[in-house]
Amino acid sequence: MRLAVLGASGRTGKIVVREAIARGHEVTAVVRNLKKLTDKHDNLQVVTADIFDPDSLVSYFEGRDAVLSCLGCGPSVFSMRKITFFTDSIQPIVEAIRKVKVTRLVFMSSWYTKRA
């Protein structure tokens, strides 16, 4: 399969990318910072995009069989703004996949919690 993985440089994203490559899939890893994902493989393309801008995602979703979102955010995001990261990011992602007619979206999320 041809996959686009969002949040590919995070803890879970890296595992998803490595597992997909090990299973023979072609992966486009969408990251904010190219330096955070240094893996190299013939079936891996690492690109940057603004997940809040559907137009910046369209070219990376084109021709993909599925889009997998491993997006997450840590405590710095929660302390800086209200908790709308997931709803703010899913809208442009869905808009972009609709434009290129990708029919599969896997959206995984987690919630940051702090121990008292």
Buried (B, 14 or more C-beta within 10 A) or exposed (E): EBBBBBBBBBEBBBEBBBEBBEEEBBBBBBBEEEEEBEBEEEBBEBBEBEBEEBEBBBEBBBEBEBBBBBBBBEEEEBEEEEEEBBEEBBEBBBBBBEBBEBEEBEBBBEEEEEEE
